[in-house]
Amino acid sequence: MRITPTQAGQAVAVIRDYLGTAEMWLFGSRVYDARHGGNADLYARMPLPGVLLHETARASIALEQMLGHPVGLMVNNRKKRLICQIAREAGVRLR
């Protein structure tokens, strides 16, 4: 995984500060140590619907500032999407 355990913990804290309680996964290229570059793809699964777009945007900006590289943040919003399933199955859960 190409973020440190400290960064993973900080990312979870940022999401909780901006969006509330959530489960988080890192997925995509940053899961693999042998790959280079790329943004940090993060998936946040919220227990309740109703996350606003501006809250998600603020969380994404805070994550980018904290990690020092681009972030692709996806938050579930009641819709079942294949990418959410892939993020959970192929990604690494952050705690």
LINNOR-V362831 format. One line per field, one symbol per residue. ss: DSSP state (~ for helix, > for strand, _ for the rest). Layout:
ss->???
This chain:
ss->____~~~~~~~~~~~~~~~__>>>>>>_~~~________>>>>>>>______~~~~~~~~~~~~~~~___>>>>>______~~~~~~~~~_>>>_
